Amino acid sequence: MADHSEHVVRASLYWLVWAILIVATFLTAWVATVDLGAFNTVVALFIATCKASIVVLIFMGVKYTHEKMTRPILVGAVFWLLILLILSLADYSSRYAG
């Protein structure tokens, strides 16, 4: 019989993750005020991806799962996200700005 017990995470880890997400949110707002040229979107997407990764790993429990299909599904989702971001940024960068 398989053991399907849940992984118990300390409340302090959730508070730490919450603090990191709040700091990253303020960092995103601050970076939006800095003129980075074409890299504003790239930096904002990088910060958003880091925040989403933290949420998926900790709050959704992917870090602690032992299911065999979790990693391939996660890799496929990240691969699909990269395809969408690359195509969207290629479309955005090819438009006439003037």
N, C-alpha and C positions, 0 to 999 in steps of 0.2 A: 504494500500500500504506500502511495506517495505521500510525503509530508508537504502540505500546502500552507504552512504557517507564514504569517506576514512578518516582514522585517520591521522592527520597532525603531523609530528614529527619535532622537532626543529633541525636546522642544527648543533647546538652544540652537540647534542647527536650523530650524525653521525661522527663528528670529534673525539669525545671521544671514540667511538667504533673503529674508524680507529687507534687511538693511542694505544688502548689496543691490537688490532691485531698486530700492529708493534712490540710492546714490547713482546708479546707472541711469535712472530716469532724469535726475537733475543734470547729470553729465550730458545726456542727449539734448536737454533744453539749452544748456550752456553752449554746446558745440554748434547748435543752430544759429547762435548769435555771432559766431566766428566765421569770417569769410574764408572758406577753403576752396573756393572755385568749384570745379566739377566734383571735388571729393566730399562735399557736404553730404550728398546722398549715400556715398560709399561708407562714410564713417557712421552715419545714422543707421544704415542697414547692418553694419558690423555690430554696433551696440545692441540693436534689436535682436540680432541672431544670438548673441551671447546671453541676453536676458531670456530668450525663448529656450535656449539650451539648458539653462539653470532650472527653469520651470519644469521642463520635460524630465530632466535627470532626477531632481529632488522631489518635487511635488507630485509628479505622476509616477514616481517609483521605478523608473527605467534603470536607474543605477543599481538597484537592489534585486532586480528580477532575474530569474534563472530559466525563463522560457527560451526555447531554442529559436523561435521565430521573431523574437523581439529585435534583435540586432539587424537581421536582413530587412525587416520592415522599416526600421529607423534609418538604415543606410539608403534604402529606396526613397524614403520621404525626403531626406536631405538632398539626394541626387536630383529628385524632381524639383525641389525648391531652387537648387542652383540653376537648373535649366530655365525655370521661369524667370529668375532674377537676371540671368545673362541675356535672355531674349528681350526682356522688358527694358533693361538698361541699354541694349544695342538699339532698340527702337527709339528710346528717348534721346540717345546721343546722336542719332542720325537726322533728327528733325531740324528744320531751319529755324533759328532763333530770332531772326530779324524780320 
